[in-house]
């Protein structure tokens, strides 16, 4: 059986409007809001030759079935520990991804131990620094994303900044905009290779959101690109076949993807780092998961979920610096790495960076699971009169029906006064039996609400404030 099955919806007519029923099967589901059963600190992201040296970012993605970490501000050194400079963007391959996910290698370095950047400077940028002292900084805060699963070919979006130097020290930075570069996996060495084929041409200007540099994901035929502008995070998408062509980009305006970037609307706000990725961790209601940290240096791990990549995300705190044993050194750059452990049993690798000595650490989070395989049915009252939803919230009959058949019963009350009844069980037949019983009871309540049948109406009068009217009828 597939990990997740969602069948087409059906309807059940009542006097107060149609009930919509959707059902299917889930292989697993964690509790939501998330509940953490345990956190195991695993140590530092490290290299066999360089150890756990200073570097930032630390997000990751899979290409050709291989996990790659993306880093920023890597402090390079010779094999004897002598510093040789800083690389502003680099990638490293996970050496033992399924047994030791924090062990990485840069694949290739020069004889002095200097790490090669994923994206190098153009000749024009190198000449600019030699002639004027203005340094070009290329940073990759978002991970590369594969165009076709397993192909080993994809794209990475980067930010370009000009750094004015004076007496060998940074004077100020001037952000230029966002560019894109293709990447591919070397089938022999496993090295991830990137090349700025557009040279110095940028996709987005400095006054526009830096799409693709907060995080990226692929879903079906689209790349989804989240990017920051100020404290807000915006979303764009583009066909996997046209990522290098600006006219093919569309921007989320709060209702739809539109070609006008000036209509863009935030999907998140107040988050410094994070990753949004497709996930089945929280069942059929949530297809996308967010893990990250706020902009306020609160030493907290935030997690949320949404049905769609544009949200809305329900986000809450799941851990603090104290839990991570990092409250004094914690700085941010929180990312999830879903490839490392088994999501089906509630395991997730989460990494963060530290202020000193500026390394990256990781921990295995264990989430409390709701089930490890169950049939489900959602009974939506979105089109039924609100008075019926109010009764569902206050009466116990429907819960008792489910309990009698050992079926898990939950109310989703986030629908502006409307409710959805959620059922879970080990048998599709039992779930169907309970659902039909609930629908019949709701249909009876609806008839009573509409005044269909005096006897039924008498038994229901208190719920709808009909006592006075019925008393007069009885007196006659």
Order of alpha helices (4+ residues) and beta strands (2+ residues): beta-beta-beta-beta-beta-beta-beta-beta-beta-beta-beta-beta-alpha-beta-beta-beta-beta-beta-beta-beta-beta-beta-beta-beta-beta-beta-beta-beta-beta-beta-beta-beta-beta-beta-alpha-alpha-beta-beta-alpha-alpha-alpha-alpha
